[in-house]
Amino acid sequence: MQVLLKNIYKTFGTNQVLKGVDLDIKEGEIHALVGENGAGKSTLMNIFTGIIEKDSGDIFIDGKKIEINSTEDAKKYGISFIHQELVDYPELSVVENLFMNKEIKKGIFLDTQKMENEAKSLFEELEINIDPKELVKNLSVGQRQMMEIAKANMTDINILILDEPTTALTNNEIDKLFKLIKRLKDRKVSMIYISHRMEEIFALADRVTVMRDGKSVGVFGTNKTSESDLVKHMVGRDIGDFYPKINFNLGRKRFEIKNFTRKGFFDNINLEVKAGEVVGIAGLMGAGRSEIFRAVFGIDKKDSGEVYIDDKLVEINSPSDAIKNKLGFLTENRKEEGLVLDESIRENISLSNLDKLCHGYFIDKNKEEEFSQHYKESLNVKCTNIENLLQDLSGGNQQKVVMAKWFGTEPRILILDEPTKGVDVGAKREIYDLIEKMVEKGVSVILISSDLPELLSLSNRIYVIYEGKLQGQLDSKEKSQESVMTLATGGRL
């Protein structure tokens, strides 16, 4: 099936999101759709799948003009959308999720055996190793992705849209997903692949459409372009070296944890960070990286261990204790733990800084507005007004608001857990520049990241966690992709 979206426009209120976008997909093609957060990719896909209506423009399938005004219309043409945030029912079984609203019955009763047999047959065809009787809440994120793709294949699927499908997957799960995608391609299924990960785009896609500021600015064959060319078209400028070259002017030991333990999560962790240093924390998913620093910040309770700041023992039993000791923590799960999406940008930036902004029990509104405006501008948060709701910002700008909130506390130690997860290349570079500015001010930065090039480029030293234990430490001369992965998989150097 060939698809052409022609001259698509969409406006929300006074915000023109799409300004005449073109997108053409060939039969059996994996077509990447890239652009900075806010470029309009999701809006375009929501129009194509009938979630929202376009203002103007045309959609053609196999040369015939059609109308897609609802998700049911999209299903008629075999269009399926696997969203970045999966929509499933964790408390139900896999087979119950697969057959939701299309149950097979024998008389008035559900034919459970037949549904299970059909699910097994489907999984065998797609080479997916999942027990149909298993509860979805017991599956990994990768298995849930596979289940959603299988569900899409229960009908005649012609076009599959995948939005950031590998964000929360392990390397092994990514390999399995790629094999499944290639099997679907062999069956002439056309795919639209949305991702910020350039290595995936060049590994999978035949062609790439680049979007910028609500427009399609170019279509490129992956065998005829380069990563730097795509990035340049995405951001509208040459961003030079992708990672800043941070000059570490190391000071005294600023932060240290000793014998840090939480049973079942991590055991006997010892590490330190100097003033003006970025220390990387590496490890595979589930190794315990985030859990260590959630306990440091007082979100979760430790069983034993000590925290020292400037060689002084401090007691941290809650996030408020951590903030008083000049710690900041940008959590991996920004939407649920880092932000209040239905509040304004102003309120989110001021949230961790109310002690500076209050007279008695009341917030000084003028001071709060001035404070939030200052950090909004300092971090280049793209919005029309600080009174805009946070949920209306792109992912990259939401991440910058979280950073603005913590920058406002003037931390001495800043913990960044996956700070560029789901963030486009332009916003990534801006976040890297902000990290560099913090280091220049003498802040100690702890960087937890699954992005190895990011970790290797920004960190002075790297600690590697394996199954809840500190497997090793790599200094600036020892750190490499090979040495990190050796330790992360339980090996020794």
Secondary structure as a PSIPRED ss2 file (coil, helix, strand):
# PSIPRED VFORMAT (PSIPRED V4.0)

   1 M C   1.000  0.000  0.000
   2 Q C   1.000  0.000  0.000
   3 V E   0.000  0.000  1.000
   4 L E   0.000  0.000  1.000
   5 L E   0.000  0.000  1.000
   6 K E   0.000  0.000  1.000
   7 N E   0.000  0.000  1.000
   8 I E   0.000  0.000  1.000
   9 Y E   0.000  0.000  1.000
  10 K E   0.000  0.000  1.000
  11 T E   0.000  0.000  1.000
  12 F E   0.000  0.000  1.000
  13 G C   1.000  0.000  0.000
  14 T C   1.000  0.000  0.000
  15 N E   0.000  0.000  1.000
  16 Q E   0.000  0.000  1.000
  17 V E   0.000  0.000  1.000
  18 L E   0.000  0.000  1.000
  19 K E   0.000  0.000  1.000
  20 G E   0.000  0.000  1.000
  21 V E   0.000  0.000  1.000
  22 D E   0.000  0.000  1.000
  23 L E   0.000  0.000  1.000
  24 D E   0.000  0.000  1.000
  25 I E   0.000  0.000  1.000
  26 K C   1.000  0.000  0.000
  27 E C   1.000  0.000  0.000
  28 G C   1.000  0.000  0.000
  29 E C   1.000  0.000  0.000
  30 I E   0.000  0.000  1.000
  31 H E   0.000  0.000  1.000
  32 A E   0.000  0.000  1.000
  33 L E   0.000  0.000  1.000
  34 V E   0.000  0.000  1.000
  35 G C   1.000  0.000  0.000
  36 E C   1.000  0.000  0.000
  37 N C   1.000  0.000  0.000
  38 G C   1.000  0.000  0.000
  39 A C   1.000  0.000  0.000
  40 G C   1.000  0.000  0.000
  41 K H   0.000  1.000  0.000
  42 S H   0.000  1.000  0.000
  43 T H   0.000  1.000  0.000
  44 L H   0.000  1.000  0.000
  45 M H   0.000  1.000  0.000
  46 N H   0.000  1.000  0.000
  47 I H   0.000  1.000  0.000
  48 F H   0.000  1.000  0.000
  49 T C   1.000  0.000  0.000
  50 G C   1.000  0.000  0.000
  51 I C   1.000  0.000  0.000
  52 I C   1.000  0.000  0.000
  53 E C   1.000  0.000  0.000
  54 K C   1.000  0.000  0.000
  55 D C   1.000  0.000  0.000
  56 S E   0.000  0.000  1.000
  57 G E   0.000  0.000  1.000
  58 D E   0.000  0.000  1.000
  59 I E   0.000  0.000  1.000
  60 F E   0.000  0.000  1.000
  61 I E   0.000  0.000  1.000
  62 D C   1.000  0.000  0.000
  63 G C   1.000  0.000  0.000
  64 K E   0.000  0.000  1.000
  65 K E   0.000  0.000  1.000
  66 I E   0.000  0.000  1.000
  67 E C   1.000  0.000  0.000
  68 I C   1.000  0.000  0.000
  69 N C   1.000  0.000  0.000
  70 S C   1.000  0.000  0.000
  71 T H   0.000  1.000  0.000
  72 E H   0.000  1.000  0.000
  73 D H   0.000  1.000  0.000
  74 A H   0.000  1.000  0.000
  75 K H   0.000  1.000  0.000
  76 K H   0.000  1.000  0.000
  77 Y C   1.000  0.000  0.000
  78 G C   1.000  0.000  0.000
  79 I E   0.000  0.000  1.000
  80 S E   0.000  0.000  1.000
  81 F E   0.000  0.000  1.000
  82 I E   0.000  0.000  1.000
  83 H C   1.000  0.000  0.000
  84 Q C   1.000  0.000  0.000
  85 E C   1.000  0.000  0.000
  86 L C   1.000  0.000  0.000
  87 V C   1.000  0.000  0.000
  88 D C   1.000  0.000  0.000
  89 Y C   1.000  0.000  0.000
  90 P C   1.000  0.000  0.000
  91 E C   1.000  0.000  0.000
  92 L C   1.000  0.000  0.000
  93 S E   0.000  0.000  1.000
  94 V H   0.000  1.000  0.000
  95 V H   0.000  1.000  0.000
  96 E H   0.000  1.000  0.000
  97 N H   0.000  1.000  0.000
  98 L H   0.000  1.000  0.000
  99 F C   1.000  0.000  0.000
 100 M C   1.000  0.000  0.000
 101 N C   1.000  0.000  0.000
 102 K C   1.000  0.000  0.000
 103 E C   1.000  0.000  0.000
 104 I C   1.000  0.000  0.000
 105 K E   0.000  0.000  1.000
 106 K E   0.000  0.000  1.000
 107 G C   1.000  0.000  0.000
 108 I C   1.000  0.000  0.000
 109 F E   0.000  0.000  1.000
 110 L E   0.000  0.000  1.000
 111 D C   1.000  0.000  0.000
 112 T H   0.000  1.000  0.000
 113 Q H   0.000  1.000  0.000
 114 K H   0.000  1.000  0.000
 115 M H   0.000  1.000  0.000
 116 E H   0.000  1.000  0.000
 117 N H   0.000  1.000  0.000
 118 E H   0.000  1.000  0.000
 119 A H   0.000  1.000  0.000
 120 K H   0.000  1.000  0.000
 121 S H   0.000  1.000  0.000
 122 L H   0.000  1.000  0.000
 123 F H   0.000  1.000  0.000
 124 E H   0.000  1.000  0.000
 125 E H   0.000  1.000  0.000
 126 L H   0.000  1.000  0.000
 127 E C   1.000  0.000  0.000
 128 I C   1.000  0.000  0.000
 129 N C   1.000  0.000  0.000
 130 I C   1.000  0.000  0.000
 131 D C   1.000  0.000  0.000
 132 P C   1.000  0.000  0.000
 133 K C   1.000  0.000  0.000
 134 E C   1.000  0.000  0.000
 135 L E   0.000  0.000  1.000
 136 V H   0.000  1.000  0.000
 137 K H   0.000  1.000  0.000
 138 N H   0.000  1.000  0.000
 139 L C   1.000  0.000  0.000
 140 S C   1.000  0.000  0.000
 141 V H   0.000  1.000  0.000
 142 G H   0.000  1.000  0.000
 143 Q H   0.000  1.000  0.000
 144 R H   0.000  1.000  0.000
 145 Q H   0.000  1.000  0.000
 146 M H   0.000  1.000  0.000
 147 M H   0.000  1.000  0.000
 148 E H   0.000  1.000  0.000
 149 I H   0.000  1.000  0.000
 150 A H   0.000  1.000  0.000
 151 K H   0.000  1.000  0.000
 152 A H   0.000  1.000  0.000
 153 N C   1.000  0.000  0.000
 154 M C   1.000  0.000  0.000
 155 T C   1.000  0.000  0.000
 156 D C   1.000  0.000  0.000
 157 I C   1.000  0.000  0.000
 158 N C   1.000  0.000  0.000
 159 I E   0.000  0.000  1.000
 160 L E   0.000  0.000  1.000
 161 I E   0.000  0.000  1.000
 162 L E   0.000  0.000  1.000
 163 D E   0.000  0.000  1.000
 164 E C   1.000  0.000  0.000
 165 P C   1.000  0.000  0.000
 166 T C   1.000  0.000  0.000
 167 T C   1.000  0.000  0.000
 168 A C   1.000  0.000  0.000
 169 L C   1.000  0.000  0.000
 170 T C   1.000  0.000  0.000
 171 N H   0.000  1.000  0.000
 172 N H   0.000  1.000  0.000
 173 E H   0.000  1.000  0.000
 174 I H   0.000  1.000  0.000
 175 D H   0.000  1.000  0.000
 176 K H   0.000  1.000  0.000
 177 L H   0.000  1.000  0.000
 178 F H   0.000  1.000  0.000
 179 K H   0.000  1.000  0.000
 180 L H   0.000  1.000  0.000
 181 I H   0.000  1.000  0.000
 182 K H   0.000  1.000  0.000
 183 R H   0.000  1.000  0.000
 184 L H   0.000  1.000  0.000
 185 K H   0.000  1.000  0.000
 186 D H   0.000  1.000  0.000
 187 R C   1.000  0.000  0.000
 188 K C   1.000  0.000  0.000
 189 V C   1.000  0.000  0.000
 190 S E   0.000  0.000  1.000
 191 M E   0.000  0.000  1.000
 192 I E   0.000  0.000  1.000
 193 Y E   0.000  0.000  1.000
 194 I E   0.000  0.000  1.000
 195 S C   1.000  0.000  0.000
 196 H C   1.000  0.000  0.000
 197 R C   1.000  0.000  0.000
 198 M H   0.000  1.000  0.000
 199 E H   0.000  1.000  0.000
 200 E H   0.000  1.000  0.000
 201 I H   0.000  1.000  0.000
 202 F H   0.000  1.000  0.000
 203 A H   0.000  1.000  0.000
 204 L H   0.000  1.000  0.000
 205 A C   1.000  0.000  0.000
 206 D C   1.000  0.000  0.000
 207 R E   0.000  0.000  1.000
 208 V E   0.000  0.000  1.000
 209 T E   0.000  0.000  1.000
 210 V E   0.000  0.000  1.000
 211 M E   0.000  0.000  1.000
 212 R E   0.000  0.000  1.000
 213 D C   1.000  0.000  0.000
 214 G C   1.000  0.000  0.000
 215 K E   0.000  0.000  1.000
 216 S E   0.000  0.000  1.000
 217 V E   0.000  0.000  1.000
 218 G E   0.000  0.000  1.000
 219 V E   0.000  0.000  1.000
 220 F E   0.000  0.000  1.000
 221 G E   0.000  0.000  1.000
 222 T C   1.000  0.000  0.000
 223 N C   1.000  0.000  0.000
 224 K C   1.000  0.000  0.000
 225 T C   1.000  0.000  0.000
 226 S C   1.000  0.000  0.000
 227 E H   0.000  1.000  0.000
 228 S H   0.000  1.000  0.000
 229 D H   0.000  1.000  0.000
 230 L H   0.000  1.000  0.000
 231 V H   0.000  1.000  0.000
 232 K H   0.000  1.000  0.000
 233 H H   0.000  1.000  0.000
 234 M H   0.000  1.000  0.000
 235 V H   0.000  1.000  0.000
 236 G C   1.000  0.000  0.000
 237 R C   1.000  0.000  0.000
 238 D C   1.000  0.000  0.000
 239 I C   1.000  0.000  0.000
 240 G C   1.000  0.000  0.000
 241 D C   1.000  0.000  0.000
 242 F C   1.000  0.000  0.000
 243 Y C   1.000  0.000  0.000
 244 P C   1.000  0.000  0.000
 245 K C   1.000  0.000  0.000
 246 I C   1.000  0.000  0.000
 247 N C   1.000  0.000  0.000
 248 F C   1.000  0.000  0.000
 249 N C   1.000  0.000  0.000
 250 L C   1.000  0.000  0.000
 251 G C   1.000  0.000  0.000
 252 R C   1.000  0.000  0.000
 253 K E   0.000  0.000  1.000
 254 R E   0.000  0.000  1.000
 255 F E   0.000  0.000  1.000
 256 E E   0.000  0.000  1.000
 257 I E   0.000  0.000  1.000
 258 K E   0.000  0.000  1.000
 259 N E   0.000  0.000  1.000
 260 F E   0.000  0.000  1.000
 261 T E   0.000  0.000  1.000
 262 R E   0.000  0.000  1.000
 263 K C   1.000  0.000  0.000
 264 G C   1.000  0.000  0.000
 265 F C   1.000  0.000  0.000
 266 F E   0.000  0.000  1.000
 267 D E   0.000  0.000  1.000
 268 N E   0.000  0.000  1.000
 269 I E   0.000  0.000  1.000
 270 N E   0.000  0.000  1.000
 271 L E   0.000  0.000  1.000
 272 E E   0.000  0.000  1.000
 273 V E   0.000  0.000  1.000
 274 K E   0.000  0.000  1.000
 275 A C   1.000  0.000  0.000
 276 G C   1.000  0.000  0.000
 277 E C   1.000  0.000  0.000
 278 V E   0.000  0.000  1.000
 279 V E   0.000  0.000  1.000
 280 G E   0.000  0.000  1.000
 281 I E   0.000  0.000  1.000
 282 A E   0.000  0.000  1.000
 283 G C   1.000  0.000  0.000
 284 L C   1.000  0.000  0.000
 285 M C   1.000  0.000  0.000
 286 G C   1.000  0.000  0.000
 287 A C   1.000  0.000  0.000
 288 G C   1.000  0.000  0.000
 289 R H   0.000  1.000  0.000
 290 S H   0.000  1.000  0.000
 291 E H   0.000  1.000  0.000
 292 I H   0.000  1.000  0.000
 293 F H   0.000  1.000  0.000
 294 R H   0.000  1.000  0.000
 295 A H   0.000  1.000  0.000
 296 V H   0.000  1.000  0.000
 297 F C   1.000  0.000  0.000
 298 G C   1.000  0.000  0.000
 299 I C   1.000  0.000  0.000
 300 D C   1.000  0.000  0.000
 301 K C   1.000  0.000  0.000
 302 K C   1.000  0.000  0.000
 303 D C   1.000  0.000  0.000
 304 S E   0.000  0.000  1.000
 305 G E   0.000  0.000  1.000
 306 E E   0.000  0.000  1.000
 307 V E   0.000  0.000  1.000
 308 Y E   0.000  0.000  1.000
 309 I E   0.000  0.000  1.000
 310 D C   1.000  0.000  0.000
 311 D C   1.000  0.000  0.000
 312 K E   0.000  0.000  1.000
 313 L E   0.000  0.000  1.000
 314 V E   0.000  0.000  1.000
 315 E C   1.000  0.000  0.000
 316 I C   1.000  0.000  0.000
 317 N C   1.000  0.000  0.000
 318 S C   1.000  0.000  0.000
 319 P H   0.000  1.000  0.000
 320 S H   0.000  1.000  0.000
 321 D H   0.000  1.000  0.000
 322 A H   0.000  1.000  0.000
 323 I H   0.000  1.000  0.000
 324 K H   0.000  1.000  0.000
 325 N C   1.000  0.000  0.000
 326 K C   1.000  0.000  0.000
 327 L E   0.000  0.000  1.000
 328 G E   0.000  0.000  1.000
 329 F E   0.000  0.000  1.000
 330 L E   0.000  0.000  1.000
 331 T C   1.000  0.000  0.000
 332 E C   1.000  0.000  0.000
 333 N C   1.000  0.000  0.000
 334 R H   0.000  1.000  0.000
 335 K H   0.000  1.000  0.000
 336 E H   0.000  1.000  0.000
 337 E H   0.000  1.000  0.000
 338 G H   0.000  1.000  0.000
 339 L C   1.000  0.000  0.000
 340 V C   1.000  0.000  0.000
 341 L C   1.000  0.000  0.000
 342 D C   1.000  0.000  0.000
 343 E C   1.000  0.000  0.000
 344 S E   0.000  0.000  1.000
 345 I H   0.000  1.000  0.000
 346 R H   0.000  1.000  0.000
 347 E H   0.000  1.000  0.000
 348 N H   0.000  1.000  0.000
 349 I H   0.000  1.000  0.000
 350 S H   0.000  1.000  0.000
 351 L H   0.000  1.000  0.000
 352 S H   0.000  1.000  0.000
 353 N H   0.000  1.000  0.000
 354 L H   0.000  1.000  0.000
 355 D H   0.000  1.000  0.000
 356 K H   0.000  1.000  0.000
 357 L H   0.000  1.000  0.000
 358 C E   0.000  0.000  1.000
 359 H E   0.000  0.000  1.000
 360 G C   1.000  0.000  0.000
 361 Y C   1.000  0.000  0.000
 362 F E   0.000  0.000  1.000
 363 I E   0.000  0.000  1.000
 364 D C   1.000  0.000  0.000
 365 K H   0.000  1.000  0.000
 366 N H   0.000  1.000  0.000
 367 K H   0.000  1.000  0.000
 368 E H   0.000  1.000  0.000
 369 E H   0.000  1.000  0.000
 370 E H   0.000  1.000  0.000
 371 F H   0.000  1.000  0.000
 372 S H   0.000  1.000  0.000
 373 Q H   0.000  1.000  0.000
 374 H H   0.000  1.000  0.000
 375 Y H   0.000  1.000  0.000
 376 K H   0.000  1.000  0.000
 377 E H   0.000  1.000  0.000
 378 S H   0.000  1.000  0.000
 379 L C   1.000  0.000  0.000
 380 N C   1.000  0.000  0.000
 381 V C   1.000  0.000  0.000
 382 K C   1.000  0.000  0.000
 383 C C   1.000  0.000  0.000
 384 T C   1.000  0.000  0.000
 385 N C   1.000  0.000  0.000
 386 I C   1.000  0.000  0.000
 387 E C   1.000  0.000  0.000
 388 N C   1.000  0.000  0.000
 389 L E   0.000  0.000  1.000
 390 L H   0.000  1.000  0.000
 391 Q H   0.000  1.000  0.000
 392 D H   0.000  1.000  0.000
 393 L C   1.000  0.000  0.000
 394 S C   1.000  0.000  0.000
 395 G H   0.000  1.000  0.000
 396 G H   0.000  1.000  0.000
 397 N H   0.000  1.000  0.000
 398 Q H   0.000  1.000  0.000
 399 Q H   0.000  1.000  0.000
 400 K H   0.000  1.000  0.000
 401 V H   0.000  1.000  0.000
 402 V H   0.000  1.000  0.000
 403 M H   0.000  1.000  0.000
 404 A H   0.000  1.000  0.000
 405 K H   0.000  1.000  0.000
 406 W H   0.000  1.000  0.000
 407 F H   0.000  1.000  0.000
 408 G C   1.000  0.000  0.000
 409 T C   1.000  0.000  0.000
 410 E C   1.000  0.000  0.000
 411 P C   1.000  0.000  0.000
 412 R C   1.000  0.000  0.000
 413 I E   0.000  0.000  1.000
 414 L E   0.000  0.000  1.000
 415 I E   0.000  0.000  1.000
 416 L E   0.000  0.000  1.000
 417 D E   0.000  0.000  1.000
 418 E C   1.000  0.000  0.000
 419 P C   1.000  0.000  0.000
 420 T C   1.000  0.000  0.000
 421 K C   1.000  0.000  0.000
 422 G C   1.000  0.000  0.000
 423 V C   1.000  0.000  0.000
 424 D C   1.000  0.000  0.000
 425 V H   0.000  1.000  0.000
 426 G H   0.000  1.000  0.000
 427 A H   0.000  1.000  0.000
 428 K H   0.000  1.000  0.000
 429 R H   0.000  1.000  0.000
 430 E H   0.000  1.000  0.000
 431 I H   0.000  1.000  0.000
 432 Y H   0.000  1.000  0.000
 433 D H   0.000  1.000  0.000
 434 L H   0.000  1.000  0.000
 435 I H   0.000  1.000  0.000
 436 E H   0.000  1.000  0.000
 437 K H   0.000  1.000  0.000
 438 M H   0.000  1.000  0.000
 439 V H   0.000  1.000  0.000
 440 E H   0.000  1.000  0.000
 441 K C   1.000  0.000  0.000
 442 G C   1.000  0.000  0.000
 443 V C   1.000  0.000  0.000
 444 S E   0.000  0.000  1.000
 445 V E   0.000  0.000  1.000
 446 I E   0.000  0.000  1.000
 447 L E   0.000  0.000  1.000
 448 I E   0.000  0.000  1.000
 449 S C   1.000  0.000  0.000
 450 S C   1.000  0.000  0.000
 451 D C   1.000  0.000  0.000
 452 L H   0.000  1.000  0.000
 453 P H   0.000  1.000  0.000
 454 E H   0.000  1.000  0.000
 455 L H   0.000  1.000  0.000
 456 L H   0.000  1.000  0.000
 457 S H   0.000  1.000  0.000
 458 L H   0.000  1.000  0.000
 459 S C   1.000  0.000  0.000
 460 N C   1.000  0.000  0.000
 461 R E   0.000  0.000  1.000
 462 I E   0.000  0.000  1.000
 463 Y E   0.000  0.000  1.000
 464 V E   0.000  0.000  1.000
 465 I E   0.000  0.000  1.000
 466 Y E   0.000  0.000  1.000
 467 E C   1.000  0.000  0.000
 468 G C   1.000  0.000  0.000
 469 K E   0.000  0.000  1.000
 470 L E   0.000  0.000  1.000
 471 Q E   0.000  0.000  1.000
 472 G E   0.000  0.000  1.000
 473 Q E   0.000  0.000  1.000
 474 L E   0.000  0.000  1.000
 475 D C   1.000  0.000  0.000
 476 S C   1.000  0.000  0.000
 477 K C   1.000  0.000  0.000
 478 E C   1.000  0.000  0.000
 479 K C   1.000  0.000  0.000
 480 S C   1.000  0.000  0.000
 481 Q H   0.000  1.000  0.000
 482 E H   0.000  1.000  0.000
 483 S H   0.000  1.000  0.000
 484 V H   0.000  1.000  0.000
 485 M H   0.000  1.000  0.000
 486 T H   0.000  1.000  0.000
 487 L H   0.000  1.000  0.000
 488 A H   0.000  1.000  0.000
 489 T C   1.000  0.000  0.000
 490 G C   1.000  0.000  0.000
 491 G C   1.000  0.000  0.000
 492 R C   1.000  0.000  0.000
 493 L C   1.000  0.000  0.000
